[in-house]
Amino acid sequence: MAEYEYQCARCGSTLVFEPCQVCPACGWFDKPDPTCSLCNGHGTVPTCISSPEWCEGHPLPGREITKRHTPEAFEVPREENNHA
């Protein structure tokens, strides 16, 4: 099974996923729209750990219009545990 890490797609900093404060981290909101509009039903919200000034002032090349806190996933190689 693949493992993934996430970074801010704008500046490349680490992202943390915090519980959504709108839907008490469950992803469900209210009728008639049953999915939370903030977390899109995931129950968590990605947050760039860098300051707003750093993230906005240091975009990765070609990411100048990418919004802060946008998640970007990449696969992390796993070490296989081959003990006999």
MARLUMMAR-733705 format. One line per field, with one value per residue: chain; residue in one letter; residue number from 1; x, y, z of N, C-alpha, C in turn. Coordinates in steps of 0.1 Angstrom, whole numbers, plus 5000, padded with zeros to 4 digits. Last residue first. Layout:
! MARLUMMAR-733705
mol <- [A,...]
type <- [a,...]
seq <- [NUM,...]
n_c1 <- [X,...]
n_c2 <- [Y,...]
n_c3 <- [Z,...]
ca_c1 <- [X,...]
ca_c2 <- [Y,...]
ca_c3 <- [Z,...]
c_c1 <- [X,...]
c_c2 <- [Y,...]
c_c3 <- [Z,...]
//
This chain:
! MARLUMMAR-733705
mol <- [A,A,A,A,A,A,A,A,A,A,A,A,A,A,A,A,A,A,A,A,A,A,A,A,A,A,A,A,A,A,A,A,A,A,A,A,A,A,A,A,A,A,A,A,A,A,A,A,A,A,A,A,A,A,A,A,A,A,A,A,A,A,A,A,A,A,A,A,A,A,A,A,A,A,A,A,A,A,A,A,A,A,A,A]
type <- [a,h,n,n,e,e,r,p,v,e,f,a,e,p,t,h,r,k,t,i,e,r,g,p,l,p,h,g,e,c,w,e,p,s,s,i,c,t,p,v,t,g,h,g,n,c,l,s,c,t,p,d,p,k,d,f,w,g,c,a,p,c,v,q,c,p,e,f,v,l,t,s,g,c,r,a,c,q,y,e,y,e,a,m]
seq <- [84,83,82,81,80,79,78,77,76,75,74,73,72,71,70,69,68,67,66,65,64,63,62,61,60,59,58,57,56,55,54,53,52,51,50,49,48,47,46,45,44,43,42,41,40,39,38,37,36,35,34,33,32,31,30,29,28,27,26,25,24,23,22,21,20,19,18,17,16,15,14,13,12,11,10,9,8,7,6,5,4,3,2,1]
n_c1 <- [5132,5120,5115,5097,5104,5098,5082,5084,5055,5039,5023,4998,4990,4964,4965,4973,4970,4964,4984,4997,5024,5037,5060,5081,5064,5062,5067,5047,5028,5044,5052,5028,5016,5040,5036,5018,4986,4961,4931,4906,4883,4861,4853,4833,4844,4850,4830,4806,4796,4767,4740,4720,4697,4709,4744,4771,4797,4823,4832,4842,4821,4818,4835,4860,4878,4910,4937,4966,4994,5020,5052,5057,5053,5038,5014,5008,5021,5021,5019,5026,5015,5022,5006,5008]
n_c2 <- [4871,4903,4927,4953,4979,5012,5032,5065,5085,5105,5135,5161,5192,5215,5249,5269,5295,5289,5298,5317,5308,5286,5288,5279,5285,5317,5335,5351,5334,5321,5343,5354,5333,5309,5274,5252,5252,5230,5213,5201,5173,5162,5159,5174,5199,5217,5237,5226,5193,5179,5182,5208,5216,5200,5201,5184,5160,5159,5159,5181,5199,5216,5238,5231,5201,5194,5198,5187,5205,5206,5221,5241,5248,5270,5258,5233,5221,5185,5152,5118,5084,5051,5022,4988]
n_c3 <- [5073,5066,5050,5047,5025,5029,5004,4991,4990,4966,4973,4969,4979,4989,4995,5011,4987,4953,4925,4911,4911,4903,4889,4915,4947,4963,4986,4996,5007,5027,5043,5052,5066,5076,5071,5071,5056,5062,5052,5073,5076,5066,5039,5029,5022,5042,5036,5032,5039,5025,5022,5018,5030,5060,5069,5070,5076,5085,5110,5123,5128,5106,5110,5116,5109,5122,5100,5087,5075,5051,5046,5016,4990,4981,4968,4979,5008,5009,5022,5015,5014,5006,4992,5000]
ca_c1 <- [5129,5127,5117,5102,5098,5108,5082,5088,5068,5041,5034,5003,4997,4972,4961,4967,4976,4960,4979,4983,5021,5026,5048,5080,5072,5056,5077,5059,5024,5037,5062,5037,5009,5033,5043,5024,5001,4966,4945,4910,4896,4862,4865,4829,4839,4859,4844,4811,4802,4782,4745,4733,4696,4700,4730,4768,4783,4821,4825,4852,4827,4810,4821,4853,4869,4895,4931,4952,4988,5006,5044,5058,5061,5051,5019,5011,5014,5027,5013,5028,5016,5021,5014,5000]
ca_c2 <- [4857,4894,4913,4946,4966,5002,5025,5051,5083,5092,5128,5148,5185,5203,5239,5257,5290,5294,5287,5319,5322,5284,5284,5283,5276,5306,5325,5358,5343,5314,5334,5362,5338,5321,5286,5256,5254,5243,5215,5212,5180,5163,5151,5161,5190,5206,5241,5234,5206,5179,5173,5203,5206,5200,5203,5197,5163,5160,5146,5171,5191,5204,5240,5237,5211,5191,5201,5186,5198,5208,5210,5238,5236,5273,5271,5234,5232,5198,5164,5130,5097,5061,5034,5000]
ca_c3 <- [5071,5075,5044,5058,5027,5030,5017,4990,4997,4972,4966,4975,4968,4991,4985,5018,5000,4966,4934,4912,4916,4913,4881,4901,4938,4956,4981,4991,4996,5016,5036,5045,5053,5078,5070,5084,5054,5066,5051,5065,5079,5080,5044,5034,5012,5040,5039,5021,5044,5026,5033,5013,5019,5048,5072,5074,5074,5070,5106,5118,5139,5106,5106,5127,5104,5122,5112,5085,5086,5055,5051,5030,4992,4986,4965,4965,5002,5010,5016,5023,5008,5016,4990,5000]
c_c1 <- [5127,5122,5125,5103,5105,5101,5093,5087,5071,5055,5036,5014,5002,4978,4970,4962,4967,4968,4976,4977,5006,5021,5036,5067,5071,5066,5070,5069,5036,5033,5055,5047,5019,5026,5034,5033,5007,4981,4950,4925,4898,4874,4866,4841,4837,4855,4854,4826,4808,4787,4760,4740,4709,4699,4722,4753,4779,4806,4822,4845,4835,4815,4812,4838,4861,4887,4916,4945,4973,5002,5029,5049,5063,5060,5034,5016,5018,5018,5021,5022,5019,5022,5011,5009]
c_c2 <- [4850,4880,4905,4931,4959,4989,5014,5044,5068,5090,5115,5142,5172,5197,5226,5247,5279,5287,5293,5307,5324,5298,5283,5278,5281,5298,5314,5348,5349,5323,5327,5354,5346,5326,5298,5269,5259,5243,5229,5213,5191,5170,5152,5153,5176,5196,5229,5238,5213,5193,5173,5195,5201,5214,5202,5198,5177,5163,5147,5158,5179,5194,5228,5240,5217,5203,5198,5187,5198,5200,5215,5226,5233,5260,5272,5247,5234,5209,5176,5141,5108,5074,5043,5012]
c_c3 <- [5084,5073,5054,5054,5038,5033,5017,5004,4996,4978,4974,4967,4975,4978,4987,5007,5005,4977,4947,4921,4918,4918,4891,4895,4924,4948,4974,4984,4989,5004,5024,5037,5045,5065,5072,5083,5067,5064,5054,5064,5069,5085,5059,5039,5016,5029,5037,5024,5033,5030,5034,5024,5014,5043,5059,5078,5078,5067,5091,5113,5134,5117,5108,5123,5115,5117,5111,5098,5083,5067,5053,5034,5007,4989,4969,4960,4988,5004,5018,5015,5019,5010,5002,5000]
//
